[in-house]
């Protein structure tokens, strides 16, 4: 099972931009994620094609199961 932390921001143009972190440190702490996101916005760390990150839209943990199908 692969886990991904998705941090979703609002850009200057009002669009969403997502930064994904594979295999985040467990357990994921909401306060730590929020603080990191605030620091990314304040430091202008990332810029999307729709502009700078201006606010936090949300964050989520996504799990994905992959099962190969054996073809005979």
Secondary structure per residue as TSV (DSSP state, phi and psi in degrees):
chain	resnum	aa	ss	phi	psi
A	1	X	-	360.0	124.2
A	2	X	E	-96.9	132.6
A	3	X	E	-113.6	139.1
A	4	X	E	-132.6	132.9
A	5	X	E	-93.4	121.4
A	6	X	E	-107.3	121.2
A	7	X	E	-105.7	120.3
A	8	X	E	-110.3	127.4
A	9	X	E	-118.2	159.8
A	10	X	E	-101.9	134.0
A	11	X	E	-96.4	175.8
A	12	X	T	-56.1	-32.8
A	13	X	T	-87.1	5.7
A	14	X	S	81.5	11.0
A	15	X	-	-94.9	166.5
A	16	X	E	-94.0	143.8
A	17	X	E	-134.6	136.5
A	18	X	E	-119.6	135.6
A	19	X	E	-112.3	127.8
A	20	X	E	-109.1	135.4
A	21	X	E	-119.4	114.8
A	22	X	E	-78.4	143.8
A	23	X	S	48.3	61.2
A	24	X	-	-66.6	156.2
A	25	X	-	-62.0	127.7
A	26	X	S	-98.3	148.6
A	27	X	S	-75.2	148.9
A	28	X	-	-77.3	125.4
A	29	X	-	-100.4	122.0
A	30	X	H	-59.5	-40.6
A	31	X	H	-65.7	-38.7
A	32	X	H	-66.2	-41.9
A	33	X	H	-63.5	-45.2
A	34	X	H	-61.8	-44.1
A	35	X	H	-61.8	-43.5
A	36	X	H	-61.9	-42.1
A	37	X	H	-65.1	-41.4
A	38	X	H	-62.3	-39.4
A	39	X	H	-67.6	-36.3
A	40	X	H	-63.3	-40.3
A	41	X	H	-68.0	-48.3
A	42	X	H	-63.6	-37.0
A	43	X	T	-86.8	-0.8
A	44	X	T	50.9	44.4
A	45	X	-	-66.6	-40.1
A	46	X	-	-125.3	150.3
A	47	X	E	-132.9	130.8
A	48	X	E	-95.5	169.5
A	49	X	T	-62.0	-20.9
A	50	X	T	-98.6	17.5
A	51	X	E	110.2	-176.0
A	52	X	E	-66.9	156.6
A	53	X	E	-76.1	130.3
A	54	X	E	-116.0	-23.4
A	55	X	E	-158.8	167.5
A	56	X	E	-89.4	130.4
A	57	X	E	-97.4	-38.3
A	58	X	E	167.0	-179.6
A	59	X	E	-147.7	152.2
A	60	X	E	-154.5	153.5
A	61	X	E	-101.1	129.3
A	62	X	E	-117.5	128.8
A	63	X	E	-110.1	142.5
A	64	X	E	-135.4	130.3
A	65	X	-	-107.3	132.9
A	66	X	-	-122.2	128.0
A	67	X	-	-128.8	120.3
A	68	X	-	-71.0	143.2
A	69	X	-	-104.6	122.1
A	70	X	-	-79.3	118.6
A	71	X	-	-96.1	128.0
A	72	X	-	-96.2	360.0
